[in-house]
Amino acid sequence: MKILSLMTVFLVGAALIYGTLDMPKWGDPQSPASTHVSPYYLNHSLEDTATPNVVTSVLADYRGYDTFGETVVIFTAGMACILLLKAGRKRRGNGHV
């Protein structure tokens, strides 16, 4: 069973590395994100969103659903941590270990 797990890890890792081989270099000014997406956001954010701050317009307007999803995940994780910590405190307070 350990051999199967190890082989799975190596295969998935190799597939992930292979998938990144044709990506543009980090910070490449000629990458598609730098030549198409970023200039559009910088040039049109005020007229599209009526928000003077470009970062706010990207996070709240252009990527609103994505940002909302990330916020929900972080909130859920925080609530789960609080509930787990309260449950542990409650057990210790009643004399149970």
RAJOSUL-V936518 format. One record per backbone hydrogen bond with DSSP energy under -1.0 kcal/mol. NH is the residue of the N-H (numbers start at 1). CO is the residue of the C=O. Records with the same first field share a line. If there is no record, write none. Layout:
NH=CO / CO
//
This chain:
5=1
6=2
7=3
8=4
9=5
10=6
11=7
12=8
13=9
14=10
15=11
16=12
17=13
18=14
19=15
21=18
23=20
28=25
31=28
35=31
36=32
37=32
38=33
40=36
41=37
42=38
43=39
44=40
45=41
48=44
49=45
50=46
57=53
58=54
59=55
60=56
61=57
62=57
63=58
67=63
68=64
69=65
70=66
71=67
72=68
73=69
74=70
75=71
76=72
77=73
78=74
79=75
80=76
81=77
82=78
83=79
84=80
85=81
86=82
87=83
88=84
89=85
90=86
91=87
92=88
93=89
94=90
95=92
96=91
//
